[in-house]
Amino acid sequence: MEVRLVQLLGSFISTTSEYTLARLEFATRHPRIAAPPLIARLPDASERTLLTHWDGVEQQLDQVRRYLRNLDDRRGKRGVYDRSFGNLQRTYRELEQYGRAVRWVMTVEDRRTSS
């Protein structure tokens, strides 16, 4: 497996832990709102993990995206800024960026191997 991909997966795994903490903080501060969706932590930064878990991770990221969009719409654009919501958004955005980068590297690698 390419070194870039291992590094990206390692960063994704670390940020997943940050998201979990942000999710917990948000759920604690807002007990009347449904908790944000889970994002499963990848067991390791290996090719096997990537092949067996990545599609599910992308689905989980999509669920979080929809959740945050829905919550942001309910809060209104002029709503009071809530630090726990900001942390949740920030960690999701980082995960999304890593996720897109992982998918890009996977696509490039697939093209190389099929050529």
N, C-alpha and C positions, 0 to 999 in steps of 0.2 A: 504494500500500500504506500502511496506517495506521502512524503513527510508533511506536505501542506495539509493534506486531509487529516492526518493524525493530529496535527496542531489545532486545526479547526474543531475537530471532535472534542479534543481536550478542553478547548475554550467553551464549547457548547455545554459540556458536562459541568464545568465550573459555574457557568451562568445559569444553568438549570437549578443549581443549589441556591443561587441568589433569588431566582424567581420563586422558589418554594418558600423562602423566608418572606419575600414581599407578599406572596399569596396569603400566608399565615397572618402577617401584620394587617393586611386589608380585611380579611375575614374577622379578625379580632375586633378591629375598630368599627366594622359594619356588620354586626350579627344578623340584621334583618334583611340583608342582601345575600342572595345565593353566592356561595364561595366561587371564586374563579376556577376554571377547569384545571385539572392536573396536567402536568407535563412530566412524563416518566423520565427518570434519570437513566441515561444509557449506562450499561454495566462497565464498559471500557471503550477505548478508542481503537477498536479493531475493525478489520474488513468484515469479519463475520457479523459483528454487532451492527455494522452499517447495513449489510444486506438483509438482516433479519428484522431490524427495528426501525429503519429510517422512514419507511412509508407511514408507519403509525405515528412517528414523531411529527411528521408534516401534517397529519390529520389533527393532532393535538394542538399544534401551532395555529391551525385554521380555526379550531374551536375557541381558542383564547382570543384570536383576532375578532371573531364575531362577538364574543362576550364583551370585550373592551369597547367595541364600537357601539353596542347596544347600551352599555352602561354610560358611555360618554354622551350618547343621545339623550338619555334620561336625565343626566345631570344638567344638561343645557350648556351652551357655550359660555354663559356668564356665571356658571356655578362657582362656588367657593372652591379654591384649589385645596386639594386634600393630599398631603404628603404620601400617604399610603397608596393612593391611586396613582400618583406620579411615579412612585417606585415600581409599582406593578407595570405601568406602561413602559418605563425605561428598560426594565429587565426583559419584557416581552420584545421590545424593539431590538435589543441586542441579540436575543435568541433568533429572531426573524432574520437578522442580517447574517448571523452565522449559518442559519439554515439555508438561506439562498446561496451563500458561498459554498457550502457543502454540496448542494445540488448542482451547482455550476461545475465544480471540480469533478463530480461523478460523471456528469455529461461529457466533459472533455476527456476523461479517462476512457469512457465507453467508446468515444469516437476513435481514440488512439488504438484501442484493442481491436476494433472492428475494421480498421484500415489495413 
